[in-house]
Amino acid sequence: MPTAERVSATPLPLTALSEEEKLFQSTVRRFAREQIRPYVREMDEAGVFRKDLISQFFEMGLMGIEIPEEYGGQGGTFFQAVLAVEELSAVDPSAGVIVDVQNTLCINALMRWGAPEQKSRYFPALASKMVGAYALSEAGSGSDAFAMSSRAQDRGDHFLLNGRKLWITNAAEAGLYLLFANARPEAGYKGVTAFLIERDFAGFQVGKKEDKLGIRASSTCELILDNCRVPRENVLGEVGMGYKIAIETLNEGRIAIGAQMIGLARGALEHATSYAKERKQFGKAIGEFQGVQFELARMATELEAARLLVYNAARLRDAGLPFQTEAAMAKYFSSEMAEKAASKAIEVHGGVGITKDYPVEKLYRDVKIGRIYEGTSNIQLLTIAKKLLGK
């Protein structure tokens, strides 16, 4: 018989949640189903996320999960941010990515590299009303992110930034942009520097909003820098630290994209399972046919495997342990899994699955970006392979 001491010391399963985490999860799940679901189709067709829902995100504390309480945040964990993204994405992946970018990219970077004065200035706003955006990509620098052409000219007490950023999530709503430009082009990637840019800075402009296949309610815009004047105190970290900040922040963000994908896949599975119970052919529900049962079983199994990868990476991050490889595995597998799940969910629905009257059509469009943003599937495989080969 195991002793009481041994039982209490037994590690919990990865999917076992604390009472606080259970309450948080159920609260976000209920909010997503009751407050977001009625507007999902409307927002998708309009290509705009409702401002009142974003305001509710702030009211619930979902836009400042890890911000310390002293700044008006929730003082929560990275794992709670992952839970939030998962639950929102099960209803609308656009909602999930808005909260994802705010917490796992913008706020996490500021928490880790921000000066005390920067935290005091921006955290209260980010926790209460200000949306954040993360601006790295350009037309000529996607996977090769540090081939960027945006430049930052040092003018002593300020920098002048010039260039364009593309595919910037949250750009239409944001008030603060974590933006990367090269301040020392002769140094290559070692000149890349991170800047905190406010929307009303002179020379800064939000440009064209993209008309996308999926996650249409989530804004994706270009940013235009035309002699944008950025005070020196708005450099995040130090000049030349942008490469490190960008890479290490994206490692965290990839876990949350994994959460978005498992949320989306769970939504697809729930819709497919429900439809399989209701739809009748040959005198019985299609869920009684082994062919359909096997597809649902495979979807559920792969979803659970992806959830374990995502939760493990998130727990490692909260524990202060290395998680780069696990984050890449979680993002790679969950995005591949979710694409298959969304496709199979449409097949279970049959012809009606490709109509906008059924939510699986939207999920199928939404899922494609998972294998592309915050590092393509091939980039994740490269990260994993380098670890295996000791490079």
Secondary structure per residue as TSV (DSSP state, phi and psi in degrees):
chain	resnum	aa	ss	phi	psi
A	1	M	-	360.0	132.3
A	2	P	-	-70.1	144.3
A	3	T	-	-77.2	163.8
A	4	A	H	-60.9	-36.2
A	5	E	H	-64.3	-41.1
A	6	R	H	-67.9	-40.0
A	7	V	H	-62.0	-44.2
A	8	S	H	-67.9	-25.4
A	9	A	H	-89.8	-5.2
A	10	T	S	-65.7	126.0
A	11	P	-	-60.7	141.3
A	12	L	-	-77.2	152.8
A	13	P	-	-60.1	152.0
A	14	L	T	-57.7	-34.2
A	15	T	T	-90.4	1.5
A	16	A	-	-77.1	123.7
A	17	L	-	-103.0	147.1
A	18	S	-	-70.1	167.4
A	19	E	H	-61.4	-38.5
A	20	E	H	-64.0	-42.2
A	21	E	H	-67.1	-38.2
A	22	K	H	-61.9	-44.1
A	23	L	H	-64.4	-43.8
A	24	F	H	-61.2	-47.4
A	25	Q	H	-60.1	-47.6
A	26	S	H	-66.0	-35.0
A	27	T	H	-65.3	-46.2
A	28	V	H	-67.6	-39.5
A	29	R	H	-61.3	-45.4
A	30	R	H	-64.5	-43.1
A	31	F	H	-60.4	-45.7
A	32	A	I	-61.2	-42.9
A	33	R	I	-73.1	-37.5
A	34	E	I	-88.4	-36.3
A	35	Q	I	-103.1	-32.3
A	36	I	I	-92.9	-44.1
A	37	R	G	-52.1	-40.8
A	38	P	G	-61.4	-18.4
A	39	Y	G	-112.0	4.3
A	40	V	H	-60.4	-49.4
A	41	R	H	-66.2	-41.8
A	42	E	H	-59.7	-44.7
A	43	M	H	-68.8	-36.8
A	44	D	H	-63.4	-44.4
A	45	E	H	-70.1	-36.4
A	46	A	H	-79.7	-22.7
A	47	G	T	71.1	29.5
A	48	V	-	-142.0	134.8
A	49	F	-	-90.0	133.1
A	50	R	-	-60.9	131.9
A	51	K	H	-65.3	-33.9
A	52	D	H	-66.7	-30.3
A	53	L	H	-72.8	-37.9
A	54	I	H	-63.8	-38.4
A	55	S	H	-61.0	-38.4
A	56	Q	H	-68.0	-33.2
A	57	F	H	-56.4	-45.6
A	58	F	H	-64.9	-44.5
A	59	E	H	-60.8	-33.8
A	60	M	H	-83.0	-7.8
A	61	G	T	84.9	10.8
A	62	L	T	-77.0	-12.4
A	63	M	T	-99.7	4.9
A	64	G	-	-149.8	48.9
A	65	I	S	-61.8	-43.6
A	66	E	S	-97.0	-4.4
A	67	I	S	-63.7	130.5
A	68	P	-	-57.2	150.3
A	69	E	G	-60.2	-30.2
A	70	E	G	-62.4	-21.1
A	71	Y	G	-102.5	7.6
A	72	G	T	94.3	5.3
A	73	G	S	-87.3	-173.6
A	74	Q	-	-89.7	-17.0
A	75	G	-	61.6	31.7
A	76	G	-	-89.4	-161.3
A	77	T	-	-114.2	164.2
A	78	F	H	-61.9	-38.3
A	79	F	H	-61.4	-35.5
A	80	Q	H	-65.7	-36.6
A	81	A	H	-62.4	-39.5
A	82	V	H	-63.9	-42.8
A	83	L	H	-60.9	-42.2
A	84	A	H	-62.0	-46.0
A	85	V	H	-62.7	-41.8
A	86	E	H	-61.2	-48.8
A	87	E	H	-67.0	-41.7
A	88	L	H	-64.7	-40.0
A	89	S	H	-70.5	-23.3
A	90	A	T	-65.2	-22.8
A	91	V	T	-103.1	-46.5
A	92	D	-	-151.8	107.1
A	93	P	H	-58.3	-22.6
A	94	S	H	-64.8	-40.7
A	95	A	H	-63.7	-41.5
A	96	G	H	-61.0	-41.5
A	97	V	H	-75.6	-27.3
A	98	I	H	-62.2	-47.8
A	99	V	H	-70.2	-35.0
A	100	D	H	-60.1	-56.0
A	101	V	I	-60.7	-41.0
A	102	Q	I	-58.5	-47.6
A	103	N	I	-87.3	-51.2
A	104	T	I	-86.7	-16.6
A	105	L	I	-107.6	-65.0
A	106	C	I	-66.4	-56.1
A	107	I	I	-67.4	-40.9
A	108	N	H	-62.6	-39.7
A	109	A	H	-64.8	-42.4
A	110	L	H	-68.6	-35.2
A	111	M	H	-64.5	-39.7
A	112	R	H	-84.0	-39.6
A	113	W	H	-114.6	-6.3
A	114	G	-	-71.7	143.5
A	115	A	-	-74.2	156.6
A	116	P	H	-52.7	-40.4
A	117	E	H	-65.4	-36.7
A	118	Q	H	-67.6	-41.4
A	119	K	H	-63.8	-43.5
A	120	S	H	-63.5	-32.8
A	121	R	H	-78.4	-42.0
A	122	Y	H	-102.7	-30.0
A	123	F	H	-60.1	-46.0
A	124	P	H	-57.8	-38.7
A	125	A	H	-70.7	-43.2
A	126	L	H	-64.3	-28.2
A	127	A	H	-81.7	-18.5
A	128	S	H	-120.9	-29.6
A	129	K	T	-157.1	-18.3
A	130	M	-	-98.5	123.3
A	131	V	E	-82.9	142.2
A	132	G	E	-109.8	153.4
A	133	A	E	-133.4	156.8
A	134	Y	E	-121.5	114.1
A	135	A	E	-116.2	97.6
A	136	L	-	-117.7	-46.7
A	137	S	-	-70.9	151.2
A	138	E	B	-138.8	173.0
A	139	A	T	-57.7	-38.9
A	140	G	T	-102.7	9.3
A	141	S	B	-143.7	89.3
A	142	G	S	-99.6	-92.3
A	143	S	S	-64.5	-33.1
A	144	D	S	-89.6	64.9
A	145	A	G	-60.2	-31.0
A	146	F	G	-92.4	13.1
A	147	A	G	-88.1	17.7
A	148	M	-	-56.4	148.7
A	149	S	-	-102.6	-9.5
A	150	S	-	-63.2	135.7
A	151	R	E	-122.6	148.3
A	152	A	E	-124.4	116.4
A	153	Q	E	-96.6	122.7
A	154	D	E	-74.7	119.2
A	155	R	-	-116.6	26.4
A	156	G	S	89.5	-92.3
A	157	D	S	-85.9	-1.6
A	158	H	E	-154.5	169.0
A	159	F	E	-118.2	148.3
A	160	L	E	-107.9	120.1
A	161	L	E	-105.6	137.7
A	162	N	E	-136.6	141.2
A	163	G	E	144.9	-172.9
A	164	R	E	-137.0	140.8
A	165	K	E	-113.2	146.1
A	166	L	E	-125.5	155.6
A	167	W	E	61.0	44.3
A	168	I	E	-93.5	112.4
A	169	T	E	-68.4	141.6
A	170	N	T	72.5	5.8
A	171	A	T	-60.9	-37.2
A	172	A	T	-66.9	-33.4
A	173	E	T	-97.6	-16.3
A	174	A	E	-69.2	151.9
A	175	G	E	-113.5	-14.6
A	176	L	E	-136.2	134.8
A	177	Y	E	-124.7	122.4
A	178	L	E	-87.0	103.9
A	179	L	E	-121.1	141.5
A	180	F	E	-111.4	132.7
A	181	A	E	-145.5	157.3
A	182	N	E	-92.5	116.8
A	183	A	S	-91.3	-13.5
A	184	R	-	-140.0	75.7
A	185	P	G	-56.2	-31.8
A	186	E	G	-66.1	-18.8
A	187	A	G	-91.9	1.8
A	188	G	G	66.7	-139.3
A	189	Y	G	-64.1	-20.4
A	190	K	G	-73.3	-4.4
A	191	G	G	-96.6	-9.3
A	192	V	E	-63.0	132.5
A	193	T	E	-131.8	144.4
A	194	A	E	-97.1	133.4
A	195	F	E	-125.0	145.2
A	196	L	E	-99.5	108.4
A	197	I	E	-111.4	126.2
A	198	E	E	-87.2	149.8
A	199	R	T	-58.6	-33.0
A	200	D	T	-93.6	12.4
A	201	F	S	-63.0	138.8
A	202	A	T	-61.3	134.4
A	203	G	T	88.6	2.8
A	204	F	E	-110.5	137.8
A	205	Q	E	-148.4	138.7
A	206	V	E	-87.0	124.0
A	207	G	E	-98.3	-141.2
A	208	K	E	-58.4	136.3
A	209	K	E	-94.3	129.1
A	210	E	-	-74.4	143.1
A	211	D	-	-99.4	103.1
A	212	K	-	-104.3	164.2
A	213	L	S	-67.1	-52.7
A	214	G	S	-128.9	-177.0
A	215	I	S	33.1	50.5
A	216	R	T	-68.3	-30.6
A	217	A	T	-73.5	-19.7
A	218	S	S	-81.8	123.4
A	219	S	-	-72.0	140.4
A	220	T	E	-135.6	113.1
A	221	C	E	-133.2	165.6
A	222	E	E	-89.9	154.2
A	223	L	E	-120.2	137.2
A	224	I	E	-116.1	126.1
A	225	L	E	-114.8	112.2
A	226	D	E	-125.3	90.4
A	227	N	E	52.6	46.4
A	228	C	E	-70.0	122.4
A	229	R	E	-90.4	116.4
A	230	V	E	-119.0	118.8
A	231	P	E	-57.7	146.9
A	232	R	G	-58.8	-32.4
A	233	E	G	-69.4	-5.2
A	234	N	G	-97.5	10.2
A	235	V	E	-74.3	128.6
A	236	L	E	-90.0	124.5
A	237	G	S	75.6	-127.2
A	238	E	S	-130.2	162.3
A	239	V	T	-59.6	129.8
A	240	G	T	92.3	-4.8
A	241	M	-	-90.2	-0.2
A	242	G	H	-59.0	-37.0
A	243	Y	H	-59.6	-49.1
A	244	K	H	-64.1	-44.1
A	245	I	H	-61.9	-45.9
A	246	A	H	-63.3	-48.6
A	247	I	H	-64.1	-48.1
A	248	E	H	-71.7	-30.5
A	249	T	H	-70.1	-42.1
A	250	L	H	-63.1	-32.2
A	251	N	H	-58.2	-38.0
A	252	E	H	-74.6	-42.6
A	253	G	H	-60.5	-31.1
A	254	R	H	-65.8	-30.6
A	255	I	H	-64.6	-41.9
A	256	A	H	-69.5	-32.0
A	257	I	H	-65.3	-37.4
A	258	G	H	-57.6	-41.5
A	259	A	H	-64.9	-39.4
A	260	Q	H	-59.7	-41.7
A	261	M	H	-69.7	-39.0
A	262	I	H	-72.0	-30.7
A	263	G	H	-65.0	-47.6
A	264	L	H	-59.2	-45.8
A	265	A	H	-64.5	-37.2
A	266	R	H	-64.3	-40.7
A	267	G	H	-61.5	-42.6
A	268	A	H	-63.1	-42.6
A	269	L	H	-64.8	-41.8
A	270	E	H	-63.0	-43.2
A	271	H	H	-64.9	-42.4
A	272	A	H	-65.5	-42.2
A	273	T	H	-64.2	-44.1
A	274	S	H	-62.2	-43.2
A	275	Y	H	-66.5	-38.0
A	276	A	H	-63.6	-27.0
A	277	K	H	-78.9	-27.2
A	278	E	H	-95.7	-39.6
A	279	R	-	-72.8	128.1
A	280	K	E	-113.9	135.5
A	281	Q	E	-143.6	144.8
A	282	F	T	54.8	33.1
A	283	G	T	85.4	5.2
A	284	K	E	-153.3	164.6
A	285	A	E	-62.4	139.7
A	286	I	G	-64.2	-20.3
A	287	G	G	-67.7	-11.2
A	288	E	G	-86.5	-8.3
A	289	F	S	-86.7	135.2
A	290	Q	H	-59.3	-36.0
A	291	G	H	-58.3	-42.9
A	292	V	H	-72.1	-41.9
A	293	Q	H	-57.5	-43.1
A	294	F	H	-64.9	-39.1
A	295	E	H	-64.0	-43.9
A	296	L	H	-64.4	-39.1
A	297	A	H	-65.2	-41.7
A	298	R	H	-63.7	-42.7
A	299	M	H	-59.5	-45.9
A	300	A	H	-64.4	-40.2
A	301	T	H	-66.5	-46.2
A	302	E	H	-67.9	-33.5
A	303	L	H	-63.5	-44.2
A	304	E	H	-65.0	-38.6
A	305	A	H	-62.5	-42.6
A	306	A	H	-65.4	-40.5
A	307	R	H	-61.2	-40.0
A	308	L	H	-63.0	-40.1
A	309	L	H	-64.2	-44.9
A	310	V	H	-66.7	-47.4
A	311	Y	H	-63.8	-38.8
A	312	N	H	-63.3	-45.3
A	313	A	H	-62.0	-40.3
A	314	A	H	-67.3	-41.4
A	315	R	H	-65.4	-38.7
A	316	L	H	-61.5	-43.5
A	317	R	H	-61.6	-45.9
A	318	D	H	-65.1	-28.6
A	319	A	T	-82.3	-3.6
A	320	G	T	74.4	22.2
A	321	L	-	-100.6	159.8
A	322	P	-	-58.1	138.0
A	323	F	-	-143.0	4.4
A	324	Q	H	-57.6	-48.7
A	325	T	H	-66.8	-42.5
A	326	E	H	-64.2	-35.9
A	327	A	H	-64.6	-42.1
A	328	A	H	-64.2	-42.3
A	329	M	H	-62.5	-43.1
A	330	A	H	-63.7	-45.5
A	331	K	H	-67.5	-43.8
A	332	Y	H	-61.3	-54.5
A	333	F	H	-68.4	-42.1
A	334	S	H	-66.7	-36.8
A	335	S	H	-71.2	-37.0
A	336	E	H	-67.3	-44.4
A	337	M	H	-60.9	-45.7
A	338	A	H	-64.6	-36.5
A	339	E	H	-63.7	-41.3
A	340	K	H	-65.9	-41.3
A	341	A	H	-64.2	-42.9
A	342	A	H	-64.0	-38.8
A	343	S	H	-66.2	-45.8
A	344	K	H	-65.0	-34.5
A	345	A	H	-62.1	-38.4
A	346	I	H	-65.9	-41.2
A	347	E	H	-64.0	-37.3
A	348	V	H	-62.6	-37.1
A	349	H	H	-73.9	-22.4
A	350	G	G	74.0	-146.0
A	351	G	G	-58.1	-38.7
A	352	V	G	-67.4	-17.0
A	353	G	G	-65.0	-22.4
A	354	I	G	-96.5	6.5
A	355	T	S	-95.9	153.8
A	356	K	T	-74.6	-6.0
A	357	D	T	-73.0	-14.7
A	358	Y	S	-118.3	135.9
A	359	P	T	-67.3	-17.3
A	360	V	H	-67.9	-25.0
A	361	E	H	-61.7	-44.6
A	362	K	H	-67.4	-41.8
A	363	L	H	-61.4	-35.6
A	364	Y	H	-64.8	-37.8
A	365	R	H	-71.8	-39.8
A	366	D	H	-65.3	-33.1
A	367	V	H	-71.2	-24.9
A	368	K	G	-60.9	-35.6
A	369	I	G	-65.9	-20.8
A	370	G	G	-59.4	-30.6
A	371	R	G	-87.2	2.5
A	372	I	T	-117.4	-55.6
A	373	Y	T	-80.7	160.2
A	374	E	T	55.0	35.6
A	375	G	S	104.3	114.7
A	376	T	-	-63.8	168.6
A	377	S	H	-57.9	-38.9
A	378	N	H	-66.8	-35.7
A	379	I	H	-64.2	-39.0
A	380	Q	H	-64.5	-40.9
A	381	L	H	-64.0	-37.7
A	382	L	H	-62.7	-42.7
A	383	T	H	-61.0	-44.3
A	384	I	H	-66.1	-43.5
A	385	A	H	-64.6	-39.6
A	386	K	H	-60.9	-38.3
A	387	K	H	-65.3	-43.9
A	388	L	H	-63.8	-37.2
A	389	L	H	-94.7	2.4
A	390	G	T	68.7	32.0
A	391	K	-	-96.7	360.0
